[in-house]
Amino acid sequence: MSFAAAALTGPKPEQYHAFNQQLAALIGDERDFVANMANMAALIFHQLPDLNWAGFYLMRGQELVLGPFQGKPACIRIPLGRGVCGTAAATRETQVVPDVHAFPGHIACDADSRSEIVVPLIHDGAIIGVLDLDSPRPGRFDEDDRAGLEAAAGLLVQASLPS
């Protein structure tokens, strides 16, 4: 299968609409969660500007364990409720952090990261992991990113883990 991602232009909501169409086409009929996470991480990393890390952490007991990603090597295990990822998993709420150094308990896996967004992945009412994006630019993420990435996470879970 060949897949060519189209360049994203225009206002952020339009960019995320186009991104999510690309994601849906990329995932297609594939049901393997790991394969879909890997392709989604690559698509995010190469399509969204100003990122230095894009990937997933998966719930394993009471901690998050590193999953498919793009970027520098990362922290392998994150306790539930700790750092931005652990907080997103514990609260089941997307965390938009304009300055990671101001976030209580921030875990610095990459010293170059300055801002972060973490979207919880929920399936059948259970937290199964998080989508994590880091940027070297402070204030990189906003409410448009939240809406677009929450929609993308929903596409991933729906396509890969049908109820």
TILUM-165633 format. One record per residue: y, x, z of N, C-alpha, C in turn. Coordinates in pm, whole numbers, plus 50000, padded with zeros to 5 digits. Example, Ala and Ser with C-alpha at 12.3 -4.5 7.8 and 13.67 -1.06 7.14 Angstrom:
494315131950780495505123050780496705132050780 497755128550708498945136750714500035129050787 
END
This chain:
498825008450000500005000050000501245008850000 502205005449921503465012549916504545003549973 505435009550051506525001850112507785010050105 508815004450049510115011250044511135002750119 511675008450225512675001250305514025001850235 514674990450228516004989750167517044994250269 518085000750220519175005150306519864993050369 520264994550494520924983750566522434985550559 523124975050516524584975450508525144962250560 526454961950583527114949750627527174948650777 527634937150827527724934850972526324935651037 526294939451164525024941151234524094929151225 524564916751246523624905551236522934904951099 523674907950993523074908050859522104919650845 522444931050904521544942550899520224939350969 520314932951085519084929551157518284918751084 518954909551018518234899650938517434906850829 518064916150759517374923850655516274932550715 516564938750830515564947050897514324938950932 514534927150989513394918951031512614913650911 513274911650797512544908150675511674919950630 512234932050639511454944050604510274945650699 510504943450827509444944550926508334934550897 508694922150869507684911950839506874915750716 507534921350614506824925650494505914937650524 506384946650608505604958450644504364954750724 504534945850820503394941450902502454933050818 503014924050736502194915850648501104908650724 499884910250677498724903750739497994912950837 498564924650864497914934050955497954928451098 496834929051167496734923651303496564934551409 496404947051367496194957651465497524960951534 497564958951664498794960551741499304974951736 498424984651751498824998751751499365002751614 498694998851509499165002051374500544995751349 500724983451391502004976651371503114982851456 502794987051580503794993851661504205007051597 503235014451544503525027351481504445025451361 504135015951275504995013551159506365008351199 506414999851302507694994551347508565005751404 507975014751483508735026051538509305034651426 508515037151324508975045251210510105038151136 509945025151113510965017551042512285017651121 512205015251250513405015451334514075029151328 513285039651348513825053151356514525057351227 513985052851115514555056750986515595046950932 515655034850984516575024850933517825023051019 517695024451149518845022151237519555035351265 520875035551254521615048051272521755052251418 522025064951436522375070751566521285069051672 520035071451632518925071151728518335085151741 517835088351859517065100551875515655097651927 515355084751951513995080951993513825066051972 512665062251921512315048051905510815046751924 510415038252017508985036752037508645026552143 507405027452187506825017452275506185023852397 506225016352506505435019152625504605006652651 503345008552690502434997352712502034996452859 501924984152909501534982053049500084985953068 499874994153167498534998153210498554997653362 498034986853418498104984953563499534982453604 500044990453697501424988953746502364999553690 502025004753571502895014553509502895012853357 503915018653295504015018853150503485032353101 502705031852993502135044052936502625045252792 502985057252755503525060152622502615054852512 503255048252414502565043352295503155049752171 502975043652054503495049151930505025050751935 505515061951880506955064551881507335074051770 508655075451751509265085251663510335092451744 510385105551735511365113351808510705124651882 511455130551976510955141752056509835137052148 508985146352196507985142652296508665135452413 507925126052474508505117152573507735117252704 508345111052804507655108852932506395100652902 505305103852969504045097052940503865084553026 504205085353153504005073953244505305070653316 505595057653325506795052753393506365041653489 506635043053618506275032653714507045019753688 506395008553710507034995453698508244994953791 509394990653738510604989653817511435002253822 510975013253760511715025853764512315029053628 513545033753627514225037153502514535024653421 515075026853302515455015553217514205008153169 513175015553125511945009153076511235001453186 511075007753302510395001153413511154988953462 512494989553457513314978053497513144966553398 513164969653267512964959253166511604952553183 510584960453212509244954753231509184946253358 509784950953466509734943653593510534930653589 511684930953522512544919153518512244909953400 511524915453300511234908253174512524904753101 513534913053119514834911053055515224923652980 515794921752860516274932952783517374940152861 517294953352862518274961752929519114968852823 520414966352822521354973152733522174982452822 522004995452803522625005252892523565014352811 524875012252824525825020252747525885034952790 525585037752919525615051452971524425053253064 523385059953014522165061253094522405069153223 523415077853224523685085753344524245077053457 524745065353425525265056153525524215046053570 523025046253508521965036653542521185041853663 521135034153773520405038653892518935041253861 518475053153896517065056553877516695060353735 517695063053649517405066753510516435078553506 515455077753418514495088553397514915095853270 515295108453283515785116153169514625123153098 514015116053003512955122252923513555131652820 514755128552771515465136752673516915137952719 517345149952750518705152052800519775148152699 519415147152570520385143252467520665128252465 519825120252527520035105652526521215101852614 522085093352559523265088952632523305073852653 522685066252561522615051652576521205047152539 520875034952582519485030352566519445015052562 518465009952489518144995652493516634994552505 516184985852594514754983752616514474968752613 513554964752524513204950752504511774948552555 511574939252650510214936552696509384929552588 508104932952584507144926352496506304917052582 506384904152553505684894152634504724886352546 503474885152593502464877652519501744868252616 501704855652583501074845452668501554846252813 502864848552830503464848852961503324861953037 502614871652980502404884453048503194895552980 503734904553060504414916253005503334926052957 503404929752830502384938852774502954952552740 504284953652744504914966452715506394964552690 507014975352639508424974952605508674982652477 509714978552406510264985852293511474993352347 511525006552324512565015052381513275022752270 514615021852266515425029452171516465037452249 516585050252215517575058952277518535063952171 519765066752214520775072152124521525083452192 521915093552115522765104152171524225099752181 524535087852129525915082752130526105072652245 527055075252335527315065452442527745051952381 527315041152444527705027752400527145023752264 526065029752220525505027152087525025012652071 524485006652177523834993652167524714982452223 524614970552159525414959152201524594946352190 525264935052202524564922152199523934919252062 524524924151954523894922551823522574930151817 522544942251876521294949851883520264942251968 520724936752079519824929152166519174917652087 519964909652021519444898151947518514902551835 518924912651759518104917251647516794923351691 516824931451796515604937951844514694928351918 515264918551988514414908352050513674900351943 514344897251832513684890251722512594898951661 512874911851645511874921051589510654922151680 510904923151812509804923951908508954911151901 509614899851887508884887151874508024886851749 508534892051638507734893051515506494901451536 506684912851600505564921951626504484915251709 504874909351819503894903051909503214891251839 503984882951772503424871251706502434875251596 502764885451518501904889651408500654896751456 500794904451564499704913151609498804907051714 499344898051793498604892651906498664877451908 498084871051807498164856351806497504850251928 498064839251973497534832452092496214825752065 
END
